[in-house]
Amino acid sequence: MSKIYRAALYMRISYADDKSKESESLTNQRKLIEDYIKNFPDIEVVCEKLDDGYTGLLFDRPAFKEMMQDIIDEKINCVIVKDLSRLGREYIETGTYLREVFPQYGVRFIAISEGIDTAKDEDLSGKLDVTLKTLMNDAYSQDISKKTRSALETKRRNGEFVGACPIYGYKRDEEQKNILVIDDYAAEIVREIFKLKKDGMSAAKIAEKLNSQGVLSPFEYKKDRGLPTPKGGFADSDNSKWSATTIIRMLKDDTYIGTLTQGKQTTFSYKLRNKKLLPQNEWSIAYNAHEPIIEKQDFDLVQKLMNIDTRTAPNEDNVYLFSGILICGCCGTRMTRKTVPYKDKKYYYYFCPKGKKNGCTGSKMIKETELIGCITDSVKMHINNVLSLDELLSSLTEKKITHKVFEKYTTQLQDIQNQIDKISVFKTGMYESMLDGIISKSEFTDMKKQYDFNLVRLNGAKAVVTAEYEKAKANEDEKMRWIKHFKNFSEMENISRSAIVQLIQHITIGADMEIHIKFRYQAEFDKALTIFNSQRKAV
């Protein structure tokens, strides 16, 4: 009685394979193998092993590992593949399986396309054609790897997203899959996180607040929407929650201001999956790659807040009102808040932690209540000064000139559009005249060419004027952005952490308790004041 071989049909396809080629599909691999073994009564199919989406350069594939365990357990003694590249594309390890592993376990190996069958020639694995074939497969994999890396780098430089999962707050555009667009719901959560940070809330408290409100974490949100989810991190938990680590990572991510940073790590070679971090100067950074969720000035402010001392008060959600803002005028050290209990009450002071022992003469304590009153009055006064200056500037020549510039652009655009509309009317009438026999077809053709030429010229001029108008408007908006910053707090009654960090650079306390406030946008304020004074003198 002839020997019966218990066979495993092994099939593999990787992401790098051309899915449009039917010859590479799992379905086709199975059909080819099944048709082949019909002529071999000594082969009994025991199982199928499928590796879908795994490279042939590595042998750490789930189905392949299962097959090897079945070989060790003597459940199978025959392996059949469509071609040698399905077994592997790395010639050294592939050769090891052919020359050593399979013979050691008495495994019959069949690669149909190459005509390899070790039952017919047990030493077939040592033949030159097999070695050359595996070398060709390895070279093919190396070539594919290089082309893939090159294509990805080109996309990165062009500001295209090539990652597996877009960051929370964004999603892939439905038509242009490599372009990120805003996910409206998630983007609102991102904006709220940045707002809470500006308001003085710590990362841990922000995470706690989101969890208490039942807001799904990034991983749970993606899972709920059926979107791709990242491996590791959140994926390690079945019920992932918001954490301080996640909040901090989001607050530091400049993707939210439209910057796309990719290519931070790479593999050592096309044969290895292990990755190494690249130095920052080798990253691919594309600015204005997509619509921002957070304005750059708000992002920059949050980065500053994360770099200063912002300890959270015990049993409180927010950091101390002046945390990281108060500076000793004598030594430049950030001042510390101190609680002084007295007659069942608590009083709060700020002082320089260096003290006289360390050579600082500004060690006197200043009451927090006095500081709050003084800062509140000063901030309100400065806001009023800014708003008054804005009103005064509105009546001056520079504003009038700016208004005239915008009027000029608007008039030009209207004139161009009127000419375009007239040509459209003329073309319609001209066509009707040809149908009525008033003009000949050749006259119609000549006139149409001239009108079409004029339309191209006018549309080009319209595009140029529109671009100039948008640029001038953007410049004007940028000039006045700082004023809008102060307008946001014009109705403020009491000073808040948000107002302090957004309007004040720092507060210096001198040795004699004098208070000096350095407001943000002071240079812009001084420039506007200079313009006002010069324009007023010219009137």
MOFENUR-V275554 format. One record per residue. PHI is phi in whole degrees, 0 to 359 (* if undefined). OMEGA is omega as a letter, one per 20 degrees, with the letter a starting at -180 (999 if undefined). D_LAST is the distance of its C-alpha to the last C-alpha in whole Angstrom. Layout:
BEGIN
phi: <PHI PHI>
omega: <OMEGA OMEGA>
d_last: <D_LAST D_LAST>
END
This chain:
BEGIN
phi: <* 289 290 259 264 270 254 250 272 258 231 214 216 249 296 282 292 285 292 286 275 298 295 265 289 297 299 291 300 296 298 297 293 297 296 293 281 299 269 236 294 274 248 247 284 265 201 243 237 242 246 258 93 241 290 276 283 240 252 273 249 302 292 296 295 298 298 296 293 296 295 298 279 62 281 226 220 209 236 237 231 296 210 298 293 292 291 181 250 259 292 293 287 300 298 297 295 290 271 240 294 299 299 300 262 66 269 277 243 233 244 297 299 271 71 270 211 291 287 271 214 297 261 298 296 270 290 297 295 293 300 297 296 293 298 296 297 295 296 298 297 296 294 299 299 297 295 295 300 297 295 295 295 299 295 299 297 275 78 265 278 243 284 280 230 299 297 305 112 231 215 285 295 295 262 256 296 265 250 271 234 288 268 306 296 296 297 295 294 299 299 295 298 294 296 298 294 295 284 106 278 284 299 296 289 297 299 298 296 296 295 292 275 76 285 295 295 309 295 295 296 296 295 295 271 72 266 301 242 287 271 80 61 301 294 283 237 285 225 291 241 294 223 299 299 296 299 298 299 292 296 267 274 282 301 289 252 95 268 247 254 223 68 282 217 213 272 293 201 293 268 243 269 302 247 233 283 262 296 302 289 255 288 263 239 241 273 53 282 205 292 283 266 244 290 300 295 289 297 298 297 296 298 295 298 285 265 260 289 228 288 275 294 303 61 239 277 254 286 301 306 253 303 79 256 280 232 291 288 268 237 83 282 291 280 249 270 229 260 239 282 205 51 62 235 241 241 243 228 240 212 278 291 291 72 295 298 258 88 261 271 262 264 291 265 241 293 295 297 294 296 299 299 295 293 301 297 294 295 300 296 293 299 298 297 296 294 295 297 297 296 295 296 297 266 266 303 300 295 296 297 300 297 295 298 295 298 298 297 298 296 299 296 294 298 297 296 298 295 297 297 297 298 298 294 299 295 296 295 296 294 295 296 294 296 276 82 289 236 280 295 293 295 300 297 296 293 297 301 294 295 297 298 295 296 299 296 292 295 295 296 297 296 295 296 299 297 295 297 297 295 296 294 297 297 293 299 294 299 263 301 295 293 299 301 283 299 300 247 293 263 294 264 244 293 234 300 299 295 298 287 271 250 243 284 195 238 254 253 280 297 264 68 287 249 241 254 258 281 290 62 296 297 294 296 297 294 297 294 296 298 299 296 291 290 294 292 284 287>
omega: <a a r r r a r r a r a r a r a r r a r r a a a a r r a r a a a a a r a a r a a r a r r a a a r r a r a r a a r r a a r a a a r r r a r r r r r a r r r r r r a r r r a a r r r r a a a a r r r r a a a a a r a a r a r a a r a a a a a r a r r a a a a a a a a a r r r a r r r r r r r r r r r a a a r r a a r a r r r a r r r a a r a a r r r a r r r r a a r a a r r r a r a a a a r r r r r r r r r r r r r a r a a a r r r a a r a r r r a r r a a r r r a a a a r a a r a r r a a a r a a r r r r r r a a r r a a a a r a r r a r a a r a a a r a r a a a r a a r r r r a a r r r a r r a a a a a r a r a a r r r r r r r a a a a a a r r r r r r r a r r a a a r a a a r a a a r r r a a r a r r r r r r r r r a a r a r a r r a a a r r a a a r a r a r a r r r a a a r a a r r a a r r r r a r r r r a r a a a a a r r r r r r r r r r r a r r a r r r a r r r r r r r r r a r r a r r r r r a r r r a r r r r a a a r r a r r r r r r a a r r r r r a a r r r r a r r r r r a r a r a a a r r r r r a a a a a r a a r r a r a a a a a r r r a r a a r r r a r a r a r r r r r r a r r r r r a a a r a r a a 999>
d_last: <116 113 110 108 104 102 98 95 93 89 86 83 79 76 72 72 75 74 75 75 78 81 83 81 81 83 85 86 87 89 91 92 94 95 97 98 100 102 104 105 107 107 103 103 99 98 94 91 88 85 82 79 76 77 77 80 79 80 83 82 82 83 85 87 87 89 91 92 93 95 97 98 99 101 100 99 101 99 95 94 91 90 89 89 85 85 87 84 82 83 86 87 87 88 91 92 92 94 97 97 96 97 101 101 101 103 100 101 97 97 94 94 92 93 97 97 100 101 104 105 104 104 102 100 97 98 98 95 94 93 91 89 88 87 85 84 82 81 79 78 76 75 73 72 70 68 67 66 64 63 62 60 58 57 56 54 52 51 50 53 55 58 59 62 60 56 55 54 51 52 55 56 54 57 57 56 58 56 52 51 50 49 52 50 52 53 49 48 50 49 45 47 49 45 44 47 46 43 44 46 49 52 53 57 55 53 57 59 56 57 60 61 59 61 58 60 60 59 63 64 61 62 66 65 63 66 63 64 64 64 67 67 65 65 68 70 70 71 69 66 63 60 60 57 58 57 54 53 54 51 49 49 49 46 48 46 42 44 45 49 51 55 58 58 61 64 68 70 72 73 76 74 72 71 68 66 62 60 57 54 53 55 54 53 49 47 44 42 46 46 43 43 44 41 38 38 36 38 41 40 39 43 44 42 44 47 47 47 49 49 53 53 54 58 59 55 54 50 50 48 45 44 46 45 42 43 43 45 42 45 47 45 47 47 48 51 51 54 56 58 60 61 63 63 59 57 54 52 51 49 50 50 53 54 54 55 59 57 54 51 50 48 51 50 50 47 48 47 46 44 42 41 40 37 36 36 34 32 31 30 28 26 27 24 22 22 22 19 17 18 17 13 13 14 11 9 9 12 14 13 14 17 18 18 20 23 23 24 27 28 28 30 32 33 34 36 38 38 40 42 43 44 46 48 49 50 52 54 55 56 58 60 60 62 64 65 66 63 62 64 64 63 60 59 59 57 55 54 54 51 49 50 48 45 45 45 43 40 41 40 37 36 37 35 32 33 33 30 28 30 29 25 26 28 25 23 26 26 23 23 27 26 24 27 29 28 28 32 32 30 33 35 37 39 39 41 42 40 37 37 38 35 33 34 35 37 38 39 41 42 45 44 43 39 37 35 33 32 30 30 27 26 25 23 21 20 19 17 16 14 12 11 10 9 6 5 6 4 0>
END
